[in-house]
Amino acid sequence: MAIVTEIERLLDAYRAWLKEKTTLREVNGSWVEITTPYVDRHNDALQIYARRSNGGYLLSDDRYTIHDLEASGCNLNTEKRQDLLNITLNGFGVRQNGGALEIRATPENFPLRKHNLIQAMLAVNDLFYLAKPMVESLFLEDVISWLDSNDVRYTPKVKFTGISGYDHLFDFVIPKSRKQPERIVQAINRPTRDTAEAFIYKWTDTRGVRSPDSKAYAVLNDTSQPVASGVIDAFRNYAIDPVPWSHRAESVSELAA
């Protein structure tokens, strides 16, 4: 089977799954609750809310994402964390409003804006969630310090449009050099089946519009516990190089070249 046909079949299956697993419920007269098949770290389905607004629609997470992180002991009030939060949200065109993550949509771009809000919720949750409450360092901050200390040249928070037409935000892009092709690097704080599948889909959807020799790397936080072998295998099956944090030194030469 040709690779294009194979990927198209996978994307058709993804769209069918997304439609089947999405449900709607009217709440408070003017809002519609949209339950999605995506899950948070509690394994609960993510929900967003939509209402008509100025000829279009307002989509909101109803303050869930940030309030849940704060309730878990994650302090978002430092300047560094606010900068990371705003950079992440800006990459999806999402804004904060009183703790709610919001985005506006028209009838024409509603699917894309809904997708962007969901992806922003997942990105913020993964960015800031700490395995132990009140721990003051962030995994992404550690990855940034590691890249900087090894003189790895990168552009942070780069957005690419995939074959599907959806935008995908990646943590770092290392430009092509004489020795290495373009390298896309994602820091994954919670290496689980769900986070692995999310990155695999982003990369699969994006690689067709990038240079054929582009590479992808998943830097995996294994500080608290080892990464499951199934997660490692899944990345390798899709030509993504897994980089456990405890073995990060082994990948420096490839990333810095």
C-alpha positions as CSV (number, residue, x, y, z in Angstrom):
1,M,0.0,0.0,0.0
2,A,1.4,3.4,-1.0
3,I,2.3,5.6,2.0
4,V,-0.1,8.4,0.9
5,T,-3.0,5.9,0.7
6,E,-2.1,4.5,4.1
7,I,-2.0,7.9,5.7
8,E,-5.3,8.9,4.1
9,R,-6.9,5.8,5.5
10,L,-5.6,6.5,9.0
11,L,-6.9,10.1,8.8
12,D,-10.3,8.9,7.7
13,A,-10.4,6.6,10.6
14,Y,-9.4,9.4,12.9
15,R,-12.1,11.7,11.7
16,A,-14.7,8.9,12.1
17,W,-13.5,8.3,15.6
18,L,-13.7,12.0,16.5
19,K,-17.2,12.3,15.2
20,E,-18.4,9.2,17.0
21,K,-16.9,10.1,20.3
22,T,-18.1,13.8,20.4
23,T,-21.4,14.6,22.2
24,L,-23.4,17.8,22.6
25,R,-25.6,19.0,25.5
26,E,-27.4,22.4,25.9
27,V,-26.7,24.1,29.2
28,N,-28.0,27.3,30.7
29,G,-30.1,28.1,27.7
30,S,-27.4,29.7,25.5
31,W,-24.4,27.5,25.9
32,V,-23.7,24.1,24.3
33,E,-21.4,21.7,26.2
34,I,-19.2,19.8,23.8
35,T,-17.7,16.6,25.2
36,T,-14.7,15.5,23.3
37,P,-12.8,12.1,23.1
38,Y,-9.6,13.8,24.4
39,V,-8.8,13.1,28.0
40,D,-6.9,15.0,30.7
41,R,-4.5,13.6,33.2
42,H,-7.4,12.5,35.4
43,N,-8.6,10.4,32.4
44,D,-11.7,12.6,32.2
45,A,-13.0,13.6,28.8
46,L,-12.2,17.3,28.0
47,Q,-15.3,19.5,27.6
48,I,-15.6,22.9,26.0
49,Y,-18.5,25.3,25.8
50,A,-19.8,27.3,22.8
51,R,-22.4,30.0,22.4
52,R,-23.3,32.5,19.7
53,S,-21.5,35.8,19.9
54,N,-21.5,38.8,17.4
55,G,-22.4,36.8,14.4
56,G,-20.0,34.0,15.3
57,Y,-19.2,31.8,18.2
58,L,-17.3,32.1,21.5
59,L,-15.6,28.9,22.6
60,S,-14.4,28.5,26.2
61,D,-13.0,25.9,28.6
62,D,-15.0,27.6,31.4
63,R,-11.8,28.1,33.5
64,Y,-11.3,24.4,33.9
65,T,-7.7,24.0,32.7
66,I,-6.0,26.7,34.8
67,H,-8.2,26.2,37.9
68,D,-7.5,22.4,37.8
69,L,-3.8,23.0,37.7
70,E,-3.9,25.5,40.5
71,A,-6.0,23.1,42.6
72,S,-3.3,20.5,42.1
73,G,-0.7,22.8,43.7
74,C,0.8,24.2,40.5
75,N,1.7,27.8,40.9
76,L,1.3,29.7,37.7
77,N,2.0,33.2,39.1
78,T,5.7,33.4,38.4
79,E,6.8,35.6,35.5
80,K,8.5,32.7,33.8
81,R,5.4,30.5,33.9
82,Q,3.2,33.3,32.7
83,D,5.5,33.8,29.8
84,L,5.4,30.1,28.9
85,L,1.6,30.1,29.3
86,N,1.1,33.1,27.0
87,I,3.6,31.8,24.4
88,T,1.7,28.5,24.3
89,L,-1.7,30.1,24.1
90,N,-0.6,32.6,21.4
91,G,0.6,29.7,19.3
92,F,-3.0,28.5,19.1
93,G,-4.7,31.9,18.9
94,V,-6.2,31.4,22.4
95,R,-6.5,34.0,25.1
96,Q,-7.1,34.1,28.8
97,N,-10.2,35.8,30.2
98,G,-10.5,35.7,34.0
99,G,-8.8,32.3,34.1
100,A,-10.8,30.9,31.1
101,L,-9.2,29.9,27.9
102,E,-11.2,31.4,25.0
103,I,-11.2,31.6,21.3
104,R,-13.6,33.2,18.8
105,A,-14.8,31.4,15.7
106,T,-16.9,32.0,12.6
107,P,-19.1,29.4,10.9
108,E,-16.3,29.0,8.3
109,N,-13.4,28.3,10.7
110,F,-15.3,26.7,13.6
111,P,-13.7,23.2,13.2
112,L,-10.2,24.7,13.2
113,R,-10.8,27.0,16.2
114,K,-12.4,24.2,18.2
115,H,-9.4,22.1,17.4
116,N,-7.0,24.9,18.5
117,L,-8.8,25.3,21.8
118,I,-8.6,21.6,22.6
119,Q,-5.0,21.5,21.6
120,A,-4.2,24.6,23.8
121,M,-5.9,22.9,26.8
122,L,-3.9,19.8,26.3
123,A,-0.7,21.7,25.8
124,V,-1.2,23.9,28.9
125,N,-2.1,20.9,31.0
126,D,1.0,19.0,29.9
127,L,3.3,22.1,30.1
128,F,2.5,22.9,33.7
129,Y,1.3,19.7,35.4
130,L,3.8,18.5,38.0
131,A,3.9,14.9,39.2
132,K,4.5,16.2,42.8
133,P,2.6,19.3,43.9
134,M,4.6,22.4,44.8
135,V,7.7,21.2,42.9
136,E,9.2,24.4,41.6
137,S,10.9,23.3,38.3
138,L,9.1,22.6,35.0
139,F,10.3,19.9,32.7
140,L,10.2,22.3,29.7
141,E,12.4,24.7,31.6
142,D,14.9,21.8,32.2
143,V,14.8,20.9,28.5
144,I,15.5,24.6,27.5
145,S,18.4,24.8,29.9
146,W,19.8,21.5,28.5
147,L,19.6,22.7,24.9
148,D,21.1,26.0,25.8
149,S,24.0,24.5,27.8
150,N,24.9,22.3,24.8
151,D,24.8,25.2,22.3
152,V,21.8,23.7,20.4
153,R,20.4,26.3,18.1
154,Y,16.6,26.2,18.0
155,T,13.5,28.2,17.5
156,P,10.9,27.7,20.3
157,K,7.1,27.2,19.8
158,V,6.8,26.8,16.1
159,K,3.5,26.1,14.4
160,F,3.1,24.1,11.3
161,T,0.0,23.3,9.3
162,G,-0.5,19.6,8.6
163,I,-2.0,17.7,5.7
164,S,-5.4,17.9,7.5
165,G,-5.3,21.7,7.4
166,Y,-5.0,21.8,11.2
167,D,-2.2,23.7,12.9
168,H,0.2,21.9,15.3
169,L,2.5,23.6,17.8
170,F,5.9,22.1,18.4
171,D,8.2,23.0,21.3
172,F,11.5,23.4,19.3
173,V,12.6,23.3,15.7
174,I,16.3,22.9,15.0
175,P,17.2,24.2,11.5
176,K,18.9,22.1,8.9
177,S,22.7,22.1,9.0
178,R,25.4,20.7,6.8
179,K,25.5,17.5,8.9
180,Q,21.8,17.1,10.0
181,P,18.4,17.7,8.5
182,E,15.6,19.8,10.2
183,R,14.9,18.4,13.6
184,I,11.5,18.8,15.4
185,V,11.7,18.3,19.2
186,Q,8.9,17.9,21.6
187,A,9.2,17.8,25.4
188,I,6.7,15.4,26.9
189,N,6.4,15.7,30.7
190,R,4.0,12.7,31.0
191,P,5.0,10.0,28.6
192,T,1.7,8.0,28.5
193,R,-0.2,6.3,25.7
194,D,-2.4,9.4,25.3
195,T,0.5,11.9,25.1
196,A,2.4,9.6,22.7
197,E,-0.6,9.2,20.4
198,A,-1.1,13.0,20.4
199,F,2.5,13.6,19.3
200,I,2.5,10.8,16.8
201,Y,-0.6,12.3,15.2
202,K,0.9,15.8,15.1
203,W,4.1,14.4,13.5
204,T,2.2,12.1,11.1
205,D,0.0,15.0,9.9
206,T,2.9,17.4,9.6
207,R,5.7,15.3,8.1
208,G,4.1,15.2,4.7
209,V,4.5,19.0,4.3
210,R,8.0,19.2,5.7
211,S,11.3,18.2,4.1
212,P,11.4,14.4,3.4
213,D,14.5,14.0,5.6
214,S,13.1,15.9,8.6
215,K,13.4,14.1,11.9
216,A,11.3,14.2,15.1
217,Y,12.5,13.7,18.7
218,A,10.4,13.1,21.8
219,V,12.2,14.1,25.0
220,L,10.6,12.0,27.7
221,N,10.5,12.8,31.4
222,D,11.5,9.6,33.2
223,T,12.5,11.3,36.4
224,S,9.8,9.9,38.6
225,Q,9.3,6.5,36.8
226,P,10.6,4.7,33.7
227,V,8.8,5.2,30.4
228,A,6.7,2.2,29.5
229,S,8.2,0.1,26.7
230,G,5.0,0.4,24.7
231,V,5.4,4.2,24.6
232,I,9.0,3.8,23.4
233,D,8.0,1.3,20.7
234,A,5.1,3.4,19.5
235,F,7.4,6.4,18.9
236,R,9.9,4.2,17.0
237,N,7.2,2.6,14.9
238,Y,6.5,6.1,13.5
239,A,10.1,7.1,13.0
240,I,10.2,9.3,16.1
241,D,13.4,9.1,18.1
242,P,12.5,8.7,21.8
243,V,15.0,10.5,24.2
244,P,14.5,9.5,27.8
245,W,15.7,12.3,30.0
246,S,18.0,10.0,31.9
247,H,19.8,9.2,28.6
248,R,19.6,12.7,27.0
249,A,23.4,12.9,26.7
250,E,23.3,10.3,24.0
251,S,21.4,12.6,21.7
252,V,23.4,15.8,22.1
253,S,25.6,15.2,19.1
254,E,22.7,14.8,16.8
255,L,20.8,17.9,18.0
256,A,23.8,20.2,18.3
257,A,25.2,19.3,14.8
